[in-house]
């Protein structure tokens, strides 16, 4: 909202009512859409899991991309003028104060005009996409030095790799498979459950031969056949989310990192104070 467009108290009140109305309508739309998808996925196979452990997570991070390599977390954090790429060790100090103040191992600020989104790692290169700026940044995973930038068409939400392609989501039910060198689009698949499209696909991870995806504003992670796009199972983290007592409506589940050594997943969310190591059962 631009201040120079508001001239009087009456106009201010009208403008505020307008934007509050839009915000409420947006929330209602999300809620209705999430309920519809919940109904669509009601019959999906439930994937049971056990929480093995938990660790702190910096609540300042608006988590977009999340992964593990060599006992190190790599994470991209979004929002305009606040976007960044960071890394930090899985192991953490014991004291609460040390946990809160522990510095990042590496940190790279993203230019203010970009909104950082998904992140993946391949051949010691970190690929970081942006929301609406049609740009992918490629960094050296060790030094965080920028190697090159490439462009693509459409929005960027989540990112993952199967070793052959870089896989991107854009908030729809489509997944886009990009060339690892040029980022040219090579193929797409439609994600569905019993022929019903499953949209709002966000953060991605490729593990155990499947694509795992957060659904935006939903407490579930779905397991996707990478060849057919069919949803073959779902994990529900609703009870875990309740324990966090987050107040910001945008502090949603959004972080999937597969720990190869433990054969388990680290799960977190935007501005969450914790992350959880979960083992599928």
Secondary structure, DSSP 8 states (H G I E B T S, - for coil): --GGG--SHHHHHHHHHHHHHHHHHHHHHHHHHHHHHHHHTTTS-B--EEEEEEEE--TT--EEEEEEETTEEEEEE-STTT-EEEEEESS--SSHHHHHH---SEEEE--TT--EEEEEEETTEEEEEESSS-EEEEEETTT--EEEEEE-SS----EEE-SSEEEEE-SSSEEEEEETTT--EEEEEE-EETTEE---EEEEEEETTEEEEEETTSSEEEEE-TTT-BEEEEEE-HHHHHHH----TT--EEEEEEETTTTEEEEEETT-SEEEEEEE-
